[in-house]
């Protein structure tokens, strides 16, 4: 199946400090993945892992330092562009920041219809808007004349998704779309993504720190740490049988339903983030329970381990390097 989106060795480097003393921070390091129609591809990891920076480059908010972003069959070099277009749409983390509190929500929907010439008159525009709102479990009558403060976070997120559907995109980029909504409605939005994937044959790039929702959505997953894809493959393989020590620790941080089992808590990164980004060798070596001398001296390559790509020296002698 033809890919909708492909990144090849995508990298982003930031520099900090003066000309005489500058740190080179590789926020995204040679990240490669493919998203196809009817598929969910998840970028997962803790805050600061590089997943959102990757999305910002795809959307045109950041200029890649190197690598390629390929849309469909077109090989495009990065150029400034507006993220809101007919091929790729985006839904962001905080729905309350998407809408101006002093502006009626319906205005955003009509604005999109007008900008892309999607309807000949207001009546046709209302029909189109209503059809997309119905696709996310709402209706035009529920939205008409109302301000953002009159909706819950979950409703606003659904309206954001409906707005993105107006142009019938082939790819939806969802950046932490459920992290700011109540837990009681979180799964309803995740179920909505599953339905959009299946019914509209849409590709979804799902960006999250929540491994439970990533597992539920299925598809492919890339687990990131300090700009690197540590493990990439089918979500069930990666999360049920994780190969990389970081993925193993990340999975163990998920709270267990059984109260007798102790929750270790999310991995803390605040004290070590800067040090790990600047580390020579494997970025995770400082906290890895299986670290070897080579891990602190040389960055590992990606190795194919039973259909899953793993960036870890533990597998260097077992599999050939992934080209």
N, C-alpha and C positions, 0 to 999 in steps of 0.2 A: 504494500500500500504506500502511495506517495506521501512522504512526510509533509506536514504543515509547517513545521519549524525544526531547524537543526542548528545547533551551535557546534563549532569545531575549534577546540583549543582556545576558548574565549577567556581572556585575561583582563584584569583591571588592577593597575598599580597606582597607589597614592604615595606622595612624598610628604614628609613632615620635617620641620626644622629649618635651619638656615642653610645657605649655600655651602657653608664650610662644614656643617654637621647635619646631614640629612638622613633620616630613616626611610628606607624603601619598604613599604607595606604592600604585599601582594594580596589584595582583598579577594580576588578571584583568580585561580591559578589553573589555566588550561582545561577549562570545563567543557566537556562534550556530551551532548545528549540529543535525542530525537523525539519529537511529539507527532503523533499521527491522528487522523480522524477517528472518532469513536474510542479514543484512549485517554486515560488520565495518566499524566506523568507528574510525579511529586518530587519537589526539592525540599528535603527535610533537614532539620538540624536546629541546634540552639541559637538563641539570639547572637548575632555577630559572626555567623558561620559563612556568610557571603551569599546566601540564597536571594535576599532582596536586592543586593547589588547586581546579581545576575539578571533578575527581572527588570531592573531599571535600565540595563543596557539593551535588553530586548525591546523595551518600550521606547527607547530613545532618550531617556533622561540622563544617561551617562554615556560617555564616549569610551568604547573599549580601547585598552592599550594595545591589544593584539588579538588575533583570531578572527573568526568569521561567524556571521549570523545569516542563515539562509532561510528565506520565506518561500515555501512551496518549491517550485523548480527554479526560482530566481536566486542567484547569488548576488547579494547586495552588500556593498560596503556601507558602513555606518554613515548616516547623514542625519542632521537635525530634522525631526518630524513630530507632528502631534500624535500622541499615543492613541487618541480616539479615532480609529479608522475602520474601514469596512472589513478588513481581514482579521485584525487582532483587537480584542476588547479587553478591558481590565476592570476588576472589582478589587477594592482596596480594604484595608484592615478596619478602619473606623468609619462606619456609615454616617455618623454625625458630622464628620468633616467634609463629606462629599457634597452636602447640601447647605446652602446659605439659610440660616434660621429665619431671615426676613423675607424669603422668597418662597412662593408656593411650589410644591414639589412637581406639579404637573408641568410647570414652565420648562423644567429641564427636559422632559420627555418631548414636548412640542418643539423645543429648540433643536433637538437631535433630528427629528423628522424634517424640519425645515432645512437644516444645514445640508442634509444629504438628499433632499428632494424626494423623500420617500412617499409623499401623498400629494394629490392634486388639490385638495381643499381640506378644510378643517374637519368635515365629516369623515373623510377617508382617514385623516390623521387619528381621530378618536378611535376608529375601528382598529387601526393598526396598533395603537397604544394599548387598547383594551385586550387585544389578542395576546400581546406579550406579557401584560400584567396577569392575565389568566394562566399563562404558562408557568408563572411563579406562585400561583395560588392567591392572586388578588384580582381586583377589577378596577376599571376606570372610575366607577361611582364611589369607590372607597378612597380614591386618591384626590378626586376633583375638589378644588377649593381649599385644600388642607396644607398646613405648614409642617416642616420637619418635626417640630416639637410635639405634634399630635400623633406621631407614630412611635412604635417601639423600635429598638435597634434592629431586631430581626426583620421587621416590616421594611425599614429603610434599606437594609441590605438586599432584600428581595426586589425592591424598586430599582436599586442600582443594577441588579442583574437583568431586570426587565429592560432597562434603558440600553444595556449592552446588546440585548437580543434584537433591538429594533433594526439593526443593519445586517442581521443574519451572518454573524462572523463565523469563520471556520475555527478560530482559536480563542478561548477565554483564559486569561491569566488571572488567577485568584490568589492574591497575596494576603495570607493570614485572614481569610474572609469570615471565620467564625470565632476568632479570639476575643472580639469585643461584644459578642452577643450572649444572652443568658444561656446557661447550660441546658435549660429545658427546651430551647428551640434550636440548639446547635445542630442536632442530628437531622432536623427537618431541612435545614439548608444544605447539609451534606447529601441528603437524599435527593434534593433538587439537582445538585450537580450530577449525580448518577443518572437521573432521568434525562437531563440535557445531553449527556454523553450518549445515551442509548437512543432517545427519540429523535434528536437532531443531528446525530452522527458528528458531534462537535468534539474537537480536541480540547483538553483542559490541562493547563499547567498550574498545578496546585502547590502553593508554597506554604509550609507550615512547620511548627515545632511539635505539633500534636500527632504522634505516631498512631494513636488509636483511630483518628479520622482518616489518616493516610491508608491504614490497613483496610478500613471499611470501603474506601473508594476503589481499591485494587489498582491494577495496571502496573506501571513501572515506577521505581523510586530511586533517587540518588540521595544518599546521606552525606551531608557536607560538614566539614570542620575546618575552620580557619582558611576558607577559600578553596579547599580541596574536596573533590568527590572521593570519599573514603570507600564507599561501596555503592554499586549500582546494579540493578537487576529487577526481576519480578518482585513485587512488594511482599508477597507471601514468603518467598524464599529468603529475602533480606531480613524481614522482621521475625519470622518464625525460627529461622536457622542462621542468625547473623554470623558472618565470618570475621569481620573486623572487630578488634577489641573496643573501639569507640562505639560502634553500633550495638555491641553487647551491653555496654554500660548505659547507653542511651535508652535501650529497651527496658533495662532494669529500673529506670527512673519512673516508669509508668506506674501510677498507683494501682494496687491489686484490689479486686472486689472482695477478696477474703480478708476480713479484719484481723485475722490471726497472723497474716503475713505482713512483715514490716516493710514500709515504704522507705526507700533510701533517699527519696527526694530528688529533685532535678539537679543535674550536674551544675555546680557553681563555676562561672567563668570570669566573674568580675576581676578577680585578683590576678589571673594569668593570661587574660586575652592579649594584651600588648606583647608580653614575653613570647607567647606561642606564635603570634604572627611573625615575629622576627627570628624565630628559632631556625637553626640550621638542621637539616635532616627532616624527619617526620615531625609534623606540627604537634602530634599527640604524644610524642615520646616522653615528655615530662610527667605525664599522668598515666601512661599505659602500664598495666601490670605485667605485660609480656615484652617490654622493651628490651632490645639488645644493643650492643655497642654500635652496630651499623645504623640503628635507628636514629642515633644522635649525631651521626656524621653524614648520612646520605639520604636524600629523599627517595622513598620507594616509588616504583612505577605501578601501573595497573596490571593486575594479573587475572586471567580467566580461571575461576575456580568453580567448576560445575555449572557454568552458565551465568555466574555472577562475577562481576569485575570488582576486584578488591585491591586497594592501594595499601599494601602491607608487605614488609620483608618476610613475614612468616611463610609466605607462599612463593617466594622467589625460586626455590629449588623444586617446586612441585608443578608449576605451570609456566608456559611461555608468556612473555610479556604481550599485552594487548597492543596491537598496532594502532 
